[in-house]
Amino acid sequence: MSLDTLLAHELPLFRGLAPADFAGIEVPVTERRLGSWEILFHQKDRSRDVHFLLSGTLIALYWTADGREVIFTRFGLGDHFGELAALDDGDRSLAVVARSDVTVLSLPGPVFRQLFDQVPALRWRITQGLVSRIRALTARNLELTTYSVEQRVASYLFGLAVDRGQLRAGGVIIEAPTHAEIAATIGSNREMVSRIMSGLAKRGAIKSARQRIELLDPTVLTAGF
């Protein structure tokens, strides 16, 4: 796949850049398709490619020694990931798994590093992304150590609504995470999350169905803080 084809996808990392910005750099890109629950790469994997999500749903997770999964993030369309291994030549810290049929673009790690070194606009965007991730992890650690499970569920739903642009009465989150996925993200279990979600529904905060959450009264989500 050519550079022109890559830029045509208008991925956030490359938005506004032109072929002239990549002068002298060959940018080979390949497209890959995965089925639901197929693994793109495992934790501790030695691969170095950086990936871009074109369609579908991908999650990054960590499997503990006892088989429990801890979900770190769900990627949005156009997001890039895998850059840590490309930049420091280390093992993958997390696994990335498809939650639906997925299409990704893959860029070789050495090429990504070359772009980081030679294209200032990309270097700035990549650095901003890494800083944002550190801030998010700091906030998440604070929630895990200071919030109750009820507060963590409410905070998760609030943040999800903000990310999807649906933080309003009547806002609808489609392709919503399952209770098990929410639990794995906030450090709880599915049964507890299900009870809390039912409680929020009874209090008039939300109305939920399969992969769909409607916000009836978002102010209830912040009432316990």
N, C-alpha and C positions, 0 to 999 in steps of 0.2 A: 504494500500500500504506500502511496506517495505522500509527501508532505502536504501537497495541495488537498488531498482527500482528508488527511488528519485535520487540517485547519477548517475544512468545510463543515465539520461536526460542531464547530463553535463551542468547544469545551472551555469551561471557565478559565483553566490554566493558560490557554493559548488565545483567549478572546482579544481581538484588536491587533494581534500580531500578523505580520505579512511574511511571505517567503524571504524577503530581503533581510529580515531579522535573523534568519538561520543561514546566512551566506557561509558557504564552506563547511557546513555540517550536514552529513547524510543522516536522515531520520527514518530508519526502517520501522514500520509499524505493522503488526499482524492483528487480525480479528479472530476472536475465539468465542464459541458458543458453549454454554453449560446448561444442563438440565437441573431441575429442582433437586436440592440436597447434594449436588455434585460439588466437590471441593476444588477451589481454584489453586490454593496452596495450603500446606499444613504449617502449624507452628514448628519452629526449628528447621524449616525447609531452607535449603541453601540457594534457592533461586533468587535472581536479582531484578527481574522485570518490574517495571512500574505499569500499573493498569488503570484504565479509565472505563467507568461504567456507562454503557450506551443505552441499555434497556434492562428491565427486570429489577430484582431485589437481591442485594448481597449484604451479608452481615459479617463482621469481624468478631471472632470469639476465641476464648482460651479454654482448653480442656484441662481440668485439674487431674492430679494423679488418681483420684477416686472416680473419675468419669463425669464429674459435674461440669457443666459448661457455664462460663461467665461471658455474657455478651457485652462487648465494648461499644460497638456502634453499628448503625445501619446506614449504608452509603446511599447518597442521593444521586440521581442521574447527572452524569457529567463529572462526578467526583473522581479524583485520582487517589491512589493508595499503593502501598508497597515501596514508597520512597525511602523509608528508613534503611532497609537492607541495601538499597542502591547507593545511598550516601555513605554508610559506614562499613559496608561489606560484611555485615553481621548476619546471623540467622534471622529468619522471620520470628517476630515476637508473638504473633497471633495467627490463627487460621482464618481463611476467608471462604465462606460457604454460600452457595446460591440458595435462595429461598423460593425461587421461581425460575422459569426459563430466563437465561441471562445472555447478554452479548457484551463483551469487553474488548477494548483495544489494548494491546500490550506493546510497550516500548522497552528495548533492552536497557538494563541498568547502566552500562558504561555510556550509552548515548544520553541518558537522563543526566548523568554527572557532567557530561560535556556541555549540555544545555545549561545546567546550573552554573558552570564556570564561565560560559561565554555569552549568555543572553541575560543582561542585567534585569530586564522586566520579569523574566521567569524566576530568576534568583530571588527577587523581592517577593513575588507571589508565593513561592515555595516557603520562604522564611516566615511570611505572615501566616501561612497555613499551619506550620509547625508551632508557632507561638499560640495560635488559637487552640490547638490541640492541648498544649500544656495548660492553658487557662481552663479548658473544659475538664481535664483530668483533675485539676486542683479543686474545682467546684464539686465534681463528683465525689472526691475523697471527703470533702467537708460534709456532703449529704450522708454518706455512708457512716460517718462517725458521730454525727450530731442529730440526724433526723430519725423519727420513728418510721416504721414501714408505711404507715398511712400517709405520712408526709412525703415519703419518697415516691409513692405511687402518684400522689397529687402533683408533685413537682415534675415527674416524668410526663404526665399528661399535659401539664401546662407548657412545658418546653416543646413537646411534640406539636401542640397546637400552634405555638409561635413559629416553629420551623416550617409548618405547612401553610402558614398564613390563614389559619382558621380560628384564631383566638377571639371569638365573639359568640354571642348567643345565636344558635342556629348553625354555627360552623361545623363542618363535617370532615372528619379524618377518614379517608378511604385507604384501603390496603393497610389497615392498622395492625400493629403487632399483636400476637396472641398473648394470653395471660402468661403462658410459660416463657415467652420471650421477654415480656416486661419483668417477670420475676428474675430471670437470668441477668437482666441488665441492672436491676437495682439491688441485687444481693438478697433475694427473698425466695419464696417458693410459690408454685402455681396456686395452691389452695388458698394461701393468705391473700394473694393478689386478687383472686376471684371473689373472696369475701369482701375485700375493700371496694372493688369495682361495683359489686351489688349494693354496698352501702352508699356509694356515691350516686348510684341510680335512684335509690330510695329517697335520697336527700334532694333530688331534682337537679343534680349537677350534670349528669350525662345520660345518654341513652345509647346502649351498645348492641350491636349484632355482629355477625360473622365478618371480621375484618373491616368493621365500620364503627366509628364512635362519633356520636353527635353531641356537641356541647350545648346543653340547655341553659346552664347558669355558670359561666366560668369563674365567677367570684367565689363559689363554694370551694374551688380548688386551692384558693389561697387563705381560706378561713382559719386553717389550723396553724398558720405561721405567725 
